Amino acid sequence: MKEPSEIDNLFAFDNSYARLPARFFARLAPTPVRAPKLVQLNEALASDLGLDAQRLSSPEGVAILSGNAVPSGSEPIALAYAGHQFGQFVPQLGDGRAILLGEVVGRDGVRYDIQLKGSGRTPFSRSGDGRAALGPVLREYIVSETMAALGIPTTRSLAAVTTGESVMRETVLPGAILTRVAASHLRIGTFQYLAAWGDQDGVRQIADYAIARHYPACAAAPNPYRSLLDMVIERQASLVARWLLVGFIHGVMNTDNTSISGETIDYGPCAFLDTYEPAKVFSSIDVRGRYAYGNQPRIAHWNLSRLAETMLPLLAGSEEDAVSIAQEALAAFAPKFEAAYMAGLCRKIGLQQVRSGDEDLAKDLLARMAANQADFTLTFRRLCDEASDREPQQSARSLFSDPASFDAWKARWRQRLAGEEGDAPALMRTVNPAFVPRNHRVEEALAAATTGDFAPFRTLLSVLAHPYDDQPGFEHYADPPTPDQVVEQTFCGT
């Protein structure tokens, strides 16, 4: 295997996290792989980051993206963190299969982490092999890039490479590495790790770092740490609302998978709804439905409560005052979530200025969808045509097991819609995607990729890059699965 070496001038690294105390991470280089090959490079993202896509796709670039070479200016580290996993606290988790190469400042002036996921064992690997299989790498690539195209805060995928090596999961699978880009990899679990060791100075340092990197305005607040907590709560409330509005299920909302920056992070057994079922679970490891679609707001609040616990010594001098401040901050989550979710839901049915009764109208549609096994994405997309005065080419009523149930709701909705100004169908098309990563399409693409055929993956990626656009010739990518195509479970890949 090729030993790590230095390659000059490809990344303009400025590594702020590596300048924090050594107990926050472990320094080590990625483990080289046998025969790396580039599967996909996100050229548009590379340009946004000020990177040379041509050099990244060259042999020297692929060597970096596979962990076979360490670029000049990189300070490779594996981050330490803890976390509640399905409600059970684990005091030390950390990057067991990921290496943060360093940080770059994009053309937008924002600082971004460049991380290799699947790059070998670290001190935090426990019994893991530190590697990633091709399927989960491509799943994260597909879904994270779709989320970005949908306008939902998310980590991004810069590149995917195969390693020329196999990994053992339930069976032998081809190995791969994802290059992930994030506003940071700070998690609630980062705070928990330091708090679990009684490291109050460390909690303060990481809170100061989070403020400086993500919420600089908090530094001028009367209580900067209360302001930080408020901002994280607000970001998470908005994020989870946006997940629900597109039918997204994260699948593993552990505290170590909850980002301080408010990005969607760690796409494991994630999935999108087909039929609307609030209790729907896809993750094979979520046997009790803790992270079901409709349970995600409650879990977000629970996770944020764990963050608040770690910050109590920062919030006030006495525990009683600190608890009071934390409770007041956490009490804002539910109204912030409800406001974001209901405003978004009303926009999905064409109501821009919410009036009395609008929320009930929207919730009634969801109840009828659930009772009639209506497809989530298609129902809302077809409403865009139902909102016009023309007869729709494809009626939403055909998606309901009892079409009369939709007809009764539609009559009330059209009456309310008549009071709206502007082009309701056009506005609705900007919030109701035609295309999401249908689980059966994702599985088809991943199955083909494991045999060496990446064409389905690339086609799906191309379609999902424009989720709100009608795309003649690709309409079948919007179709729900036939009974034999239904995906019941998705898997984490670790």
C-alpha positions as CSV (number, residue, x, y, z in Angstrom):
1,M,0.0,0.0,0.0
2,K,1.0,3.5,-0.7
3,E,2.2,5.4,2.4
4,P,0.6,8.8,3.1
5,S,2.5,11.6,1.5
6,E,2.0,15.4,1.1
7,I,0.4,17.0,-1.9
8,D,0.8,20.8,-2.1
9,N,-1.7,23.6,-2.8
10,L,-4.9,21.6,-3.4
11,F,-6.7,22.7,-0.1
12,A,-6.2,26.0,1.6
13,F,-6.6,24.5,5.1
14,D,-7.1,26.6,8.2
15,N,-7.7,24.1,11.0
16,S,-9.4,25.8,14.0
17,Y,-10.6,22.6,15.7
18,A,-7.1,21.1,15.6
19,R,-6.0,24.1,17.7
20,L,-8.3,23.2,20.5
21,P,-7.0,21.1,23.5
22,A,-5.7,17.7,22.5
23,R,-8.3,15.9,24.7
24,F,-11.0,16.9,22.2
25,F,-9.6,14.5,19.5
26,A,-7.0,12.0,18.5
27,R,-4.4,12.8,15.9
28,L,-3.8,10.1,13.2
29,A,-3.7,9.8,9.4
30,P,-6.2,7.8,7.4
31,T,-5.4,4.2,6.7
32,P,-4.4,3.7,3.0
33,V,-6.4,1.4,0.8
34,R,-5.4,-1.0,-2.0
35,A,-6.8,0.3,-5.2
36,P,-8.9,3.5,-5.0
37,K,-11.2,4.5,-7.9
38,L,-13.3,7.6,-8.2
39,V,-17.0,6.9,-8.4
40,Q,-18.4,10.5,-8.2
41,L,-17.0,14.0,-7.7
42,N,-19.3,16.8,-6.9
43,E,-17.8,19.4,-9.2
44,A,-20.3,22.2,-8.3
45,L,-19.6,21.8,-4.6
46,A,-15.8,21.7,-5.3
47,S,-16.1,25.0,-7.1
48,D,-18.1,26.5,-4.2
49,L,-15.3,25.4,-1.8
50,G,-12.7,27.0,-4.1
51,L,-11.3,23.6,-5.0
52,D,-9.9,22.5,-8.4
53,A,-12.2,19.7,-9.6
54,Q,-9.8,18.6,-12.3
55,R,-7.0,18.1,-9.8
56,L,-9.4,16.4,-7.3
57,S,-10.3,13.8,-10.0
58,S,-6.7,13.2,-11.0
59,P,-4.7,10.4,-9.5
60,E,-3.2,12.7,-6.8
61,G,-6.7,13.9,-5.9
62,V,-8.1,10.4,-5.7
63,A,-5.2,9.5,-3.4
64,I,-6.3,12.2,-1.0
65,L,-10.0,11.3,-1.3
66,S,-9.1,7.7,-0.4
67,G,-6.8,8.4,2.4
68,N,-3.7,7.3,0.6
69,A,-2.2,10.7,0.7
70,V,-2.4,13.6,3.2
71,P,-2.6,17.0,1.5
72,S,-0.4,19.8,2.5
73,G,-1.8,21.8,5.4
74,S,-4.0,18.9,6.7
75,E,-4.0,18.0,10.3
76,P,-5.9,14.7,10.4
77,I,-7.9,14.1,13.5
78,A,-10.7,11.9,14.8
79,L,-13.1,13.8,17.0
80,A,-14.1,12.6,20.4
81,Y,-17.8,12.7,21.5
82,A,-20.3,10.7,23.5
83,G,-24.0,10.2,23.0
84,H,-27.3,8.8,23.9
85,Q,-27.9,5.9,21.4
86,F,-31.6,4.9,21.5
87,G,-31.9,6.5,24.9
88,Q,-28.8,4.8,26.4
89,F,-25.8,6.9,27.3
90,V,-22.4,5.9,26.0
91,P,-19.7,8.1,27.5
92,Q,-17.2,7.6,24.7
93,L,-18.1,7.2,21.1
94,G,-16.1,9.4,18.7
95,D,-15.2,9.1,15.1
96,G,-14.7,5.4,14.8
97,R,-14.4,5.4,11.0
98,A,-13.9,9.0,10.1
99,I,-10.9,11.4,9.8
100,L,-11.3,15.2,9.7
101,L,-8.6,16.3,7.2
102,G,-9.1,19.9,7.9
103,E,-11.2,23.0,7.3
104,V,-11.5,25.3,4.3
105,V,-13.2,28.6,3.9
106,G,-15.6,28.5,0.9
107,R,-16.3,31.2,-1.6
108,D,-19.2,32.3,0.6
109,G,-16.9,33.0,3.4
110,V,-18.2,30.1,5.5
111,R,-15.8,27.6,7.2
112,Y,-16.3,24.0,6.2
113,D,-15.0,20.7,7.5
114,I,-13.5,18.2,5.0
115,Q,-13.9,14.7,6.4
116,L,-13.2,11.2,5.1
117,K,-15.8,8.7,6.2
118,G,-14.8,5.1,6.1
119,S,-11.1,5.9,6.3
120,G,-9.9,3.2,8.8
121,R,-9.8,2.4,12.4
122,T,-9.2,5.1,15.1
123,P,-8.9,5.1,18.9
124,F,-12.7,5.4,19.0
125,S,-13.5,2.4,16.7
126,R,-14.1,0.0,19.6
127,S,-14.8,-3.3,17.8
128,G,-15.5,-1.7,14.4
129,D,-13.3,-2.1,11.3
130,G,-13.3,1.7,10.6
131,R,-14.5,1.1,7.0
132,A,-17.6,1.8,5.1
133,A,-19.4,-0.3,2.5
134,L,-20.3,1.1,-0.9
135,G,-24.0,1.0,-0.5
136,P,-24.3,3.3,2.6
137,V,-21.7,5.7,1.1
138,L,-23.8,6.1,-2.0
139,R,-27.0,6.3,0.0
140,E,-25.5,9.2,2.0
141,Y,-24.3,10.8,-1.3
142,I,-27.8,10.6,-2.8
143,V,-29.8,11.7,0.1
144,S,-27.6,14.5,1.4
145,E,-27.3,16.0,-2.1
146,T,-31.1,15.7,-2.5
147,M,-31.6,17.5,0.9
148,A,-29.4,20.3,-0.3
149,A,-31.4,20.6,-3.5
150,L,-34.6,20.7,-1.5
151,G,-33.1,23.6,0.4
152,I,-32.8,21.8,3.8
153,P,-29.7,22.4,5.8
154,T,-27.4,19.4,5.5
155,T,-23.9,18.1,5.3
156,R,-22.8,17.6,1.7
157,S,-21.0,14.9,-0.3
158,L,-17.9,16.0,-2.2
159,A,-16.8,12.6,-3.5
160,A,-17.2,8.9,-3.3
161,V,-14.4,6.4,-4.1
162,T,-14.2,2.7,-4.0
163,T,-11.3,1.2,-2.1
164,G,-10.5,-2.0,-4.0
165,E,-11.1,-3.8,-0.7
166,S,-14.0,-5.7,0.8
167,V,-15.8,-5.2,4.1
168,M,-17.7,-7.8,6.0
169,R,-21.2,-6.9,7.2
170,E,-24.0,-9.5,6.9
171,T,-22.1,-10.5,3.8
172,V,-18.9,-9.4,1.9
173,L,-19.4,-6.0,0.3
174,P,-17.2,-3.6,-1.7
175,G,-15.6,-0.9,0.4
176,A,-15.9,2.8,-0.2
177,I,-15.0,6.2,1.3
178,L,-17.2,9.3,1.3
179,T,-15.7,12.8,1.5
180,R,-18.2,14.7,3.6
181,V,-18.4,18.5,3.9
182,A,-20.0,20.0,7.0
183,A,-20.4,23.4,8.6
184,S,-18.8,21.6,11.5
185,H,-18.9,18.2,13.1
186,L,-19.9,19.6,16.5
187,R,-22.6,17.5,18.0
188,I,-24.7,17.5,21.2
189,G,-22.5,14.4,21.9
190,T,-19.4,16.6,21.8
191,F,-20.7,18.6,24.8
192,Q,-21.8,15.3,26.5
193,Y,-18.4,13.8,26.2
194,L,-16.7,16.6,28.1
195,A,-19.5,16.9,30.6
196,A,-19.3,13.2,31.3
197,W,-15.7,13.6,32.4
198,G,-16.6,16.5,34.6
199,D,-14.6,18.7,32.3
200,Q,-16.5,22.0,32.9
201,D,-13.6,24.0,31.4
202,G,-13.8,21.9,28.3
203,V,-17.6,22.4,28.0
204,R,-17.0,26.2,28.3
205,Q,-14.2,26.0,25.6
206,I,-16.4,24.0,23.2
207,A,-19.3,26.4,23.8
208,D,-17.1,29.3,23.1
209,Y,-15.9,27.6,19.9
210,A,-19.5,26.9,18.8
211,I,-20.4,30.6,19.4
212,A,-17.3,31.8,17.4
213,R,-17.9,29.4,14.5
214,H,-21.7,29.3,14.2
215,Y,-23.4,32.0,16.3
216,P,-21.0,35.0,16.6
217,A,-23.8,37.3,17.6
218,C,-24.3,35.3,20.8
219,A,-21.0,36.7,22.1
220,A,-22.6,40.1,22.6
221,A,-25.7,38.8,24.4
222,P,-26.1,39.4,28.2
223,N,-25.8,35.6,28.7
224,P,-23.9,34.2,25.7
225,Y,-24.4,30.6,26.6
226,R,-28.2,31.0,27.0
227,S,-28.2,32.7,23.6
228,L,-26.2,29.8,22.2
229,L,-28.7,27.3,23.6
230,D,-31.6,29.4,22.2
231,M,-30.0,29.4,18.8
232,V,-29.4,25.6,18.7
233,I,-33.0,25.0,19.8
234,E,-34.3,27.4,17.1
235,R,-32.2,25.7,14.4
236,Q,-33.3,22.2,15.4
237,A,-37.0,23.2,15.5
238,S,-36.7,24.6,12.0
239,L,-34.7,21.6,10.7
240,V,-37.1,18.9,12.0
241,A,-40.1,20.8,10.7
242,R,-38.5,20.8,7.3
243,W,-37.8,17.1,7.5
244,L,-41.5,16.4,8.2
245,L,-42.6,18.7,5.3
246,V,-40.8,16.5,2.8
247,G,-41.6,13.2,4.4
248,F,-38.0,12.5,5.6
249,I,-37.2,10.0,8.4
250,H,-33.6,10.3,9.8
251,G,-33.7,6.9,11.4
252,V,-31.0,7.4,14.1
253,M,-31.6,10.6,15.9
254,N,-29.1,9.9,18.6
255,T,-27.5,12.8,20.4
256,D,-24.2,12.1,18.7
257,N,-26.1,12.5,15.4
258,T,-27.6,15.9,16.3
259,S,-25.5,18.8,14.9
260,I,-25.0,22.1,16.8
261,S,-25.0,23.9,13.5
262,G,-28.5,22.8,12.6
263,E,-27.5,20.6,9.7
264,T,-28.8,17.2,8.9
265,I,-25.9,14.9,9.7
266,D,-25.1,11.1,9.6
267,Y,-27.4,9.6,7.0
268,G,-27.6,5.9,8.0
269,P,-30.9,4.1,7.6
270,C,-32.7,7.3,6.5
271,A,-35.7,7.1,4.2
272,F,-38.6,9.0,2.7
273,L,-42.3,8.2,3.2
274,D,-44.2,6.6,0.4
275,T,-47.7,6.4,1.9
276,Y,-48.3,8.8,4.7
277,E,-48.0,7.0,8.0
278,P,-47.0,9.1,11.1
279,A,-45.7,6.0,12.9
280,K,-43.6,4.8,10.0
281,V,-40.2,3.3,10.8
282,F,-37.7,2.1,8.2
283,S,-34.5,1.6,10.2
284,S,-33.8,-2.0,10.9
285,I,-32.4,-1.2,14.3
286,D,-35.3,1.0,15.5
287,V,-37.3,-1.9,16.7
288,R,-39.4,0.2,19.1
289,G,-40.1,3.1,16.8
290,R,-38.2,5.6,18.9
291,Y,-37.3,7.6,15.8
292,A,-40.5,7.1,13.8
293,Y,-41.5,9.8,11.3
294,G,-44.0,11.5,13.6
295,N,-41.9,11.1,16.7
296,Q,-39.0,13.2,15.4
297,P,-40.0,16.5,17.0
298,R,-40.3,14.9,20.4
299,I,-36.9,13.3,20.1
300,A,-35.4,16.6,19.0
301,H,-36.7,18.2,22.2
302,W,-35.3,15.3,24.2
303,N,-31.9,15.6,22.6
304,L,-31.8,19.3,23.2
305,S,-32.6,18.7,26.9
306,R,-29.5,16.6,27.1
307,L,-27.5,19.5,25.6
308,A,-29.0,21.9,28.2
309,E,-28.0,19.6,30.9
310,T,-24.3,19.8,29.9
311,M,-24.5,23.6,29.8
312,L,-26.1,24.1,33.2
313,P,-22.8,25.3,34.8
314,L,-22.5,27.9,32.1
315,L,-26.0,29.3,32.4
316,A,-26.0,30.6,35.9
317,G,-24.0,30.6,39.2
318,S,-26.6,28.4,41.1
319,E,-28.0,25.1,39.9
320,E,-31.5,26.3,40.6
321,D,-31.1,29.4,38.4
322,A,-29.4,27.4,35.7
323,V,-32.2,24.8,35.6
324,S,-34.8,27.6,35.4
325,I,-33.0,29.2,32.5
326,A,-32.6,25.9,30.7
327,Q,-36.3,25.0,31.2
328,E,-37.3,28.4,29.8
329,A,-35.1,27.9,26.8
330,L,-36.4,24.4,26.1
331,A,-40.0,25.5,26.5
332,A,-39.6,27.5,23.3
333,F,-38.9,24.4,21.2
334,A,-42.5,23.3,20.8
335,P,-44.0,26.6,19.7
336,K,-41.0,27.3,17.4
337,F,-41.5,23.8,15.8
338,E,-45.2,24.2,15.5
339,A,-44.9,27.6,13.9
340,A,-42.4,26.4,11.3
341,Y,-44.2,23.2,10.6
342,M,-47.7,24.7,10.3
343,A,-46.5,27.6,8.2
344,G,-44.8,25.1,5.9
345,L,-47.8,22.8,5.7
346,C,-50.1,25.7,4.8
347,R,-47.7,26.7,2.1
348,K,-47.9,23.2,0.7
349,I,-51.6,23.6,0.2
350,G,-51.2,27.0,-1.3
351,L,-52.0,29.2,1.7
352,Q,-49.4,31.9,2.0
353,Q,-51.2,34.0,4.7
354,V,-52.4,31.7,7.4
355,R,-55.9,32.5,8.7
356,S,-58.1,31.0,11.3
357,G,-59.1,27.5,10.4
358,D,-56.2,27.0,7.9
359,E,-54.2,24.7,10.3
360,D,-57.2,22.5,10.8
361,L,-57.8,22.3,7.1
362,A,-54.2,21.2,6.6
363,K,-54.3,18.7,9.4
364,D,-57.5,17.3,8.1
365,L,-55.8,16.5,4.8
366,L,-53.1,14.6,6.6
367,A,-55.6,12.6,8.6
368,R,-57.4,11.7,5.4
369,M,-54.1,10.8,3.7
370,A,-53.2,8.5,6.6
371,A,-56.6,6.8,6.6
372,N,-56.6,6.3,2.9
373,Q,-52.9,5.2,2.4
374,A,-52.3,8.2,0.1
375,D,-48.8,8.7,-1.2
376,F,-47.2,11.7,0.7
377,T,-45.1,13.3,-2.0
378,L,-47.5,12.6,-4.9
379,T,-50.5,13.9,-3.1
380,F,-49.0,17.3,-2.4
381,R,-47.5,17.5,-5.9
382,R,-50.8,16.8,-7.6
383,L,-52.4,19.4,-5.4
384,C,-50.4,21.9,-7.4
385,D,-52.5,21.0,-10.5
386,E,-55.7,20.7,-8.4
387,A,-55.2,24.3,-7.4
388,S,-55.6,25.6,-10.9
389,D,-59.0,26.0,-12.7
390,R,-58.0,23.4,-15.3
391,E,-58.8,19.8,-14.9
392,P,-55.7,18.1,-13.6
393,Q,-54.0,15.5,-15.8
394,Q,-53.6,13.3,-12.8
395,S,-56.0,13.8,-9.9
396,A,-54.9,13.5,-6.3
397,R,-58.2,11.7,-5.6
398,S,-56.9,8.5,-7.3
399,L,-54.2,8.2,-4.6
400,F,-56.9,7.7,-1.9
401,S,-58.4,4.3,-1.2
402,D,-61.7,6.2,-0.8
403,P,-61.6,9.0,-3.4
404,A,-64.8,10.5,-1.9
405,S,-62.7,11.4,1.2
406,F,-60.5,13.6,-0.9
407,D,-63.4,15.1,-2.7
408,A,-65.0,16.3,0.5
409,W,-61.7,17.9,1.6
410,K,-61.0,19.4,-1.8
411,A,-64.4,21.3,-1.8
412,R,-63.5,23.1,1.4
413,W,-59.9,23.7,0.3
414,R,-60.9,25.2,-3.1
415,Q,-63.3,27.5,-1.3
416,R,-60.5,28.7,1.0
417,L,-58.0,28.9,-1.9
418,A,-60.3,31.4,-3.7
419,G,-59.4,34.0,-1.2
420,E,-55.6,33.7,-1.9
421,E,-53.8,36.2,-4.0
422,G,-51.0,35.3,-6.4
423,D,-50.3,32.2,-8.5
424,A,-51.0,29.5,-6.0
425,P,-50.1,26.5,-8.3
426,A,-46.7,28.1,-9.1
427,L,-45.9,28.8,-5.5
428,M,-46.9,25.3,-4.4
429,R,-44.5,23.9,-6.9
430,T,-41.6,25.6,-5.1
431,V,-42.4,23.7,-1.9
432,N,-43.9,20.4,-3.1
433,P,-41.1,18.3,-4.8
434,A,-42.0,16.1,-7.7
435,F,-39.0,13.9,-6.9
436,V,-37.6,12.5,-3.7
437,P,-35.2,9.6,-3.2
438,R,-37.8,6.9,-3.4
439,N,-36.6,4.0,-1.3
440,H,-37.0,1.4,-4.1
441,R,-35.1,3.6,-6.6
442,V,-32.3,4.1,-4.1
443,E,-32.1,0.4,-3.5
444,E,-32.0,-0.3,-7.2
445,A,-29.2,2.1,-7.7
446,L,-27.2,0.7,-4.8
447,A,-27.7,-2.9,-5.9
448,A,-26.5,-2.1,-9.4
449,A,-23.5,-0.2,-8.0
450,T,-22.3,-3.2,-5.9
451,T,-22.0,-5.1,-9.3
452,G,-20.0,-2.2,-10.8
453,D,-22.8,-0.6,-12.7
454,F,-23.0,3.1,-11.5
455,A,-25.3,4.3,-14.3
456,P,-28.5,4.0,-12.2
457,F,-26.8,5.9,-9.3
458,R,-25.7,8.7,-11.6
459,T,-29.1,9.0,-13.3
460,L,-30.9,9.1,-10.0
461,L,-28.5,11.7,-8.7
462,S,-29.1,13.8,-11.8
463,V,-32.9,13.7,-11.4
464,L,-32.8,14.5,-7.7
465,A,-30.6,17.5,-8.3
466,H,-33.8,19.3,-9.5
467,P,-36.5,17.9,-7.3
468,Y,-39.0,20.7,-7.9
469,D,-38.9,20.6,-11.7
470,D,-41.0,18.6,-14.0
471,Q,-38.5,16.4,-16.0
472,P,-40.0,15.0,-19.1
473,G,-38.8,11.5,-19.8
474,F,-38.0,10.9,-16.1
475,E,-41.6,10.9,-14.7
476,H,-41.3,7.3,-13.6
477,Y,-38.8,8.4,-10.9
478,A,-41.8,10.1,-9.2
479,D,-43.9,6.9,-9.2
480,P,-44.5,5.2,-5.8
481,P,-43.4,1.6,-5.6
482,T,-45.5,-1.3,-6.8
483,P,-46.3,-3.9,-4.1
484,D,-43.3,-6.0,-5.1
485,Q,-41.0,-2.9,-4.9
486,V,-41.9,-1.7,-1.5
487,V,-38.9,-1.3,0.8
488,E,-39.8,-2.1,4.4
489,Q,-36.3,-1.7,6.1
490,T,-33.2,0.3,5.6
491,F,-29.8,-0.4,7.2
492,C,-27.1,1.6,8.9
493,G,-24.1,0.1,7.2
494,T,-21.8,0.0,10.3
